[in-house]
């Protein structure tokens, strides 16, 4: 990888492409204390957001062999209240090279921009879903 640039730690450790959200475990604990109806809404929002991140990443990821498109996956944990989108297979390690670049390969980020885009949308999505569930 290019000097001074490292992929974020956590999640899809084999490829090195992950995003960590600090405070998420505490949020998940608090969500579990909420009524079942709210938890159902949260699970739906997490699922829809993860699918949108995956879809947008697939549109922008390098398509030379198609391997990165075929192996981009979503993993759900914490009863569906947490999702990880990324490349989790050992032989998809080169996704980090595409995302962050190397000395000889310019960075062509796909996952990072998709996550950033969803970060801007998830709040509105959550508010809309909660308003609908609560009949407001």
N, C-alpha and C positions, 0 to 999 in steps of 0.2 A: 504494500500500500504506500501511498505517498507519505513522505515524512511528515510527522506531526499530525497526521490525520488517523483517527481510529474510529471504528464503528462503535456505537453505543453498546453497553453490556446488557446481558440478561436474555430471557426468552429463547430465541432460535440460536442457541450458542454454537451450533455446528457451522452455520453460515456466517455468523457474526452480525447479522442484520436483525436488530430488535429495537424496540422503543420501550422505555420504562416510564410509568406514570407513578410518581411518588405520592404516597398517601392513599393509594388505591385499596390496599387491604383494609384500612380503617373505613373507607367509604363502603366497601363490600359488607363489613360488619354492620354498619349503620343501616344499609339497605335491607339486610336480613331481618332487622327489627321492624321494618315497615310492613303494612298489610300486604297480603298475597297479591292483591290487584296491582299495587304499585310495583312489586317485584316482577310481576308478569310484564308490565310496561317496560321496566328497565331491561329485562332480558330481550324484549323485542327491539328496543333501541340499540342495545349492544350488538345484536345479530345484524340488524340493518346497517349499522355503521361499519361493522367488520366486512360485510359483503360489499359495501360501497368502496371501502379502501381496497379490497381485493380487485374489484372491477376496474377502478381507476388505475391501479398499479399495472394490471394486465394490458391496459391500453398503451402504457408508456414504457414498459419493460422491453429491453433488447430482445429481438426475435430471431436471431441468427439460427439457432438449432431448435428453438421452441421449448427447450428444457426448462428455462426459467418460468415460462408461462404454465407448463404442465405441473410444475412442482410447487407453485405458490399456494399456500394452504392457510386455513384458519383453524386455530385450536381454541376451544372454549373450556374454561375452568370456573371454579366457584359457582357451580350450579347455573352456568350461563351468564353470570354477571360480569365476567371478564373474558376478553377475546385477545388472541395474539394472531397477527397476520404476518406471514413471512415464509422464508425458505427453511425448512427444518430437516431436510434430508442431507446427509453427510456430503454427498456428491454435488450439492448445490452451493458449495463454499464460494464459488466464483461470483455469486450474486453480490457479495460485498465489494468485489473489484469493480463491478459495473456501477454499483450505487455510489461508491466513494472515490473511484479512480485509483490508478497506480502511476508509477513513473511513465509508463508507456500507453496507458489507457485513460482517456479523459473520463471523468465522472459523468455518468448518465443516470442520475437518480430517478427512481420511479416510486419506490415505497415511501420515502420521506415526504415528497410533495403530496402524495395521496393522503398520508396521515395528517399533514398540515391542513389540507383542504377540509378534511372531515372534522378536525378540531374546531374549525370555524362554523361547521354545520350542526354538530351534535347538540349543542345547547338548544338551538331552535327546534330541532327534532324532538328532543326530550320534553320541552315545554308543550309543544303541540300534542304529543302523545299523552302526556299527563292531563292536559286540559280535556282532551277527548275522553279519557278514561274516567275523569272526575265529573264529566258532564258540564264543563264550563265553556 
